[in-house]
Amino acid sequence: MNIAFVLLTHNPDEPAGIERSIASLADGLRGLGHRALIIAASPGTPADDPDLKRLTTLTLPRPAVEEDLIALLTDPAPVRTEVRQLLQDRQIDLVCWADAVWGLGYLSPAPHGVRTALMVHVPRTDELLHQSLRHRPDTVLTVSTFMLEELAAAGLDTSSWHVLPNALPCAVQVPPPAEREQLRRAGPIRIVARAEPHKGIAELLNAFPPGLRRSVQIVLAEAGFEYWPGMQTQVMTRCRAAAAGLPGVEILPALDWQDVPPFLAGAAATIISSTSPETFGNVAAEALSAGTPVIGYDLGHLPELTGYAGRMTRLNDGPAALWQALNELLQDRDEYHAAARQGPRQVAAHTPTAVAAAFLHATAARTHWEPNR
């Protein structure tokens, strides 16, 4: 089968969860013998491959905000025409709009006879999502039961939606018990996050415990999109200022996708300090796959994803509670190793081919439904 994903912001190694999940899903589909194309806006990058097709009728600034895209598509006819023609030329059987806006779900420019799927990765209930649903996609997919419940509580009928978890981009070598014990005793704390305010990195650093005596390495990356102009620069500035003078704390540049799991594998633990609910939790899943315990707030999908491999605290208790939970876990040898052993089990089913098979099963259902008006 020929399958296309539309995600305008997609770039190889883009430090963003939806981009990474689409790439992993596409790899899984290819592993099952299908063809998977990703359609994105221009400009291209030197790392583009033949399975990434750039639109000639749409070029995004970097970084872009949603208002930029809406303004560029004031007249959507050229993009609609190009996407439809591309899907016809590639003989696409199924097109997946990877987002209501950045995935062109609200335009849904599919040729007649091509099946459609809409992905809803983040909680939004605005007119653009409703417009996407009014196009009556054959399948609606979201990333967690948390998302089903969150949007149902906001008034959407999610009863026929399908939960499709994100796939891990690559396998990683799990440190053996002796090495894991050395990490527990003296290994670094490693954190990977996008430069976004709700990731809570500056707040976490402002609560840094003076007696930690551990290296803390934070990979902080800027993506090709942001919520308002200058957002990422502001976040980077705040985080660097908070890290200045803290013993053993480093702010590191972005990593390629395949380098993130090994980076996390070499950590004693990771902290997910997001103050807004993670709808899935890619970084947490990658840490778990390497047997690295996860500390975070009990928000969103994170508690279900991590299970006993994680230690969750209440958001109201603030970032100091994250550091305390980390310290308590590192000090308890038995609890630590039990959490480390549980990590890979939590995400064992999240391989690209397994998620791809679930995607194919969900999109074959072709369940039509009437969206809320």
N, C-alpha and C positions, 0 to 999 in steps of 0.2 A: 504494500500500500504506500502511496505517496502522501506525506503529511507535512504541512507547513505550520510554523509558529510565527506570529507577528509580534514583535517586541521592538519598538522603534529605538530604544536606548541600548540595544544589545551590542556589546563589544566583547571580544575575547578577554578573559581575565578581568572583566568589569567588577569592581568590588561592591556587588549588590546581590541580594538574595534571589530575586526573581530571575535575573540574568543567569546566575549560576544554576538555578534549578532547571531552567529551560534547556541549558546546554547539557546537563546530566540526563534529562529525559530524552533529548534527541539522541544522545549517545546510546541510551538503552534501547530505543527503537531501532537504531541501526544494528545493534547487537542481535536483535530479533529478526533481522532480515528486511526491514522496511527502509524506505528513504525518508529522511527528515531534513527539511529546509528551514532555516531561520531568516526571516525578512526583517530588515532594520533600516533606519534612516541613514543617510549619508551624514558626515564623511566616513570613508573607510579607514582601516588601520592596516599596517604592514602584516599583522597577524591574521587577517581575514583569510578564510579558506573557501573552497568552492561551495560548501553547504551554507554559507552566509551570503545572502543576496541584499545589496544596498539599493534603496529606492533612489531614482534620479530626480524625482519630483519633490523630494523633501530632504532638506539639510537642517540638522539641529545645531544650535550653538552648544558649546561645552563650557561649563555646565548649563543645562536647560532647566527651566521651571515649567510647570504645566501650562501657565498662561502663554509662554512662548509657543508651545505646540498648538494651542487653541487659536492663537493669532495667525500662525502659519497655515492653519486649515480653515480660515474664514471661508475660502472657496475650496471645498474638499474634492472637487471634481477631478483634478489631475491625479491626486493620490488614489482616489477610488478607481479611476480608470487603469492606472499602472498596476495596482494590486490585483485587480480582477484579471488583467491580461497576463500577469505573471503566473497567477494560479492556473489559468487556462493553459498557458504554454508549458508549464511543468506538469500538467495533468494531475493536479492535486485532488485527492479524494476527500481529505479532511483538513480544514484550516482551523487553527486554534488561536483565538485572540487572547494573548497572554495578560491583558489588562483592559479595563473598560476604556481608558484613555491612551496610555502609552502602547497598548496593543491594538488600538483602533476598534475595540469592541463597540463603541458608540456609533461608529459608521458601518461596521459589519459589511465591508465591500466584497462579499463572496459571490462568485458566479452561480447561476441556477444549477442545482443538482449537487453542489459541493456541500458536504456536511460541515457543520460549524460547532465549535466548542468555545466557551467563554471561561476564562480563569479569573477567580476573585481571590487575590492574595492578601488584600488589606481591607480593613473595615471602612467602607464608604457607602453612603446611602443617598448620594446626591443625584441630580437629574441625569448626569452622564452615565451613571450605573443603570438607572431606570431605563434610559434610552437604549443601552446595550441589551437589557433584558427584553425590551419590546421588540427587538429583532428576532426574538424566539430562537435562540441558539438550540441546537439539538441536545447539547449537554452543557451543564454548568458544573465547574469543578472548583473546589476550594481546598485549602491545605491542612485543615484540622477540624476536629469536632468543636473546638473553641470557636472557630469562625462560623460554623453552622449556628451555634447557639447565640453568638454575638449578633449576627445579622437577623436571626429570627426574633430576638428581643427588640431589634430596631424596626420590626414590622415587615420584613421580607419573608416570603414563603420559600424556605430552603428545603422543604420536605423531599424534593426530587433531586437535590444537588448531590454530588458525589465528593467524598473526601479523597484526595490524592496527595499523599505526603511527598515532600521533596526527596529526591534521591541524593545520596552521597556521591560527590564527583569522582572519587577514586578510593581504592583500598589503601590501607595504611598498616605498617607493621606495628603491632601492639607490643610495647616494651614488656619483657619477661618480668616475673615477680621480683627478682633481685634488683633489676634496674628500676622498677617502679618504686621499690623501697628506698633506693637512693634518691629518687625524685621527691618522695615524701619527706625525707630528712632534710634535703638541701636544694631541691630543684627550684627553678624559677616559677613565678606566677606569670602566665602568658594570656594576653587578652587580644582579641581580634574584633574590630568594630569599624563601621562606616562613620564618617564625620557627620553625625546627625545629633541634634540636641538630646533627643529622648534616649540615646544610648547611655547617658548618664556617666560618661567617663570623667568629666571635670569634677562632678560631685563626688565620685568615688575617690579621686585623688585628693580632693579637699578633706576627706575623712581618713586619709592614710594613717595607719597606726605607727607610732614612732618606734615600737619595738619589734617590727616585723622581721628584720634581718634577712630578707630575701630579695633577690633580683625580681623586679616587676617589669616585664617587657610588653609594651602596648603597640600593636600594629593598628594604625589609624589611617584610613584610606579615604580619598575623595572620589566620588562617583561622577558620572556624566550628567547627573540631575540633582536638583536640590529643591527645597520647598519655597525658598525665597532667595532673591539675588544676594550673594555674599554669605549665605548660611554656613557653608563649609569652611570658609576662611575664618569666620567668627568662632566656630567650634574648634578648629585647629589652634587658633590663638589662645582660647580659654584653656584648652588642655595642656598646651605647652607651658603656659604661665603656671598652671596648677602643679605641673611636674617639676618645674624649676626648683632646684635645691633639695628635692626629696632623694634620700639615699637609695641608690640602686634602681631608680625608675628611669626607663628609657621610652621615648616615643619613636617608633620605627616606621619606615615607609611601607606602602602596600606590598603584598605578596601575590605572586601568581596563584591561581586556584589550586594547582597540584601541590604547591608548597605549604598550604595552610594546614592540612592534616598532620604532616610530619612536624611542623612547628608546634602544634598543640600536643602531639605525642610526647615531646620533650619537656612538657610542663608538669609541675606538681599538681596543678589544678588551674582551671580557668574561671573567670567571673563574668557573668552576663548581667550587667548593671542597668539594663534597659528599664526605664521608668514608665514606659507604655508597653502594653502586652505584646510579646512576640507571637505572631500568628503561627509560626512554625518554630524557627530557631536553628538556622543552618550551622552557625558556629558551634552551638551546643551539640548538635548531632555529630559534627566532625570530631569534637573533643571526645565524646562518648565512644566513637568508633575506635579511638586509640587508647581507650581505658583511662582517660583523664577525667577525674570528677569535675562536676559543674556546680558552681555556687550562683544563686540568682534569686530574684524576687518571685514570689508565688503568683505570677501573672500569666495570662494567656495560656499558650500550649506548653510552656516550659515545664511545669510540674509533671504533666502527663508524659512528655518526651523523655525526661531524665529519670523518672522513677526513683529507685533507691540509689541510683548513681549520682543523684543530685542532692543538694541541700538548699532548701528554699527558705527565705525569710520574708517577713511582711514589709511591704513598701513603706508603710507608716513608720517603721522602725529605722528607716533611712540607711544610707550606705555603710555606716559604722557596723550595722548588724551583718552586712555581707562579709566584712573583714573578720568579725568575730566568728561567724560560721565557718569561714575558711580556716582560721586558726584552730578551732575545735576539731575539725576533721583531720587536719594535718597532725594534731597531737594524739589522735586515737588510731593506733596502728591497725587494729582489727577492722574498725569501721571504714577506715580509708581503703584498705585492700578489698573489702567487700564491695564498696562503691566502684572501685576500679575494675573489678571482675564483672560487675553488672553492666558497665557502660556498653561494651560491644553487643551484649544481648539486647539492649534497648533498641538498637538501630540495625540489628542484623538483617531485617527484612527490607531495608531502605537501599537496596542495590539498584543501579540504573535499569537493569533488565526486569527486575521485579516490579518496579514502579511503572516501567513502560508497559508491562503486561496488564497492570491494573488500569492504566490509561486507556489501553485498547478495549478492555472489557467495559469500562464506563462509557466510552464514546460509541460503542456498538449498540448501546441500549436505545439511543435515539428517542428519548422520552420528551415529548412535547408537553408543555405546561403553560399556564397563563400567568404571567408575572403580575405582581401587585401594581396597581395604577397610582 
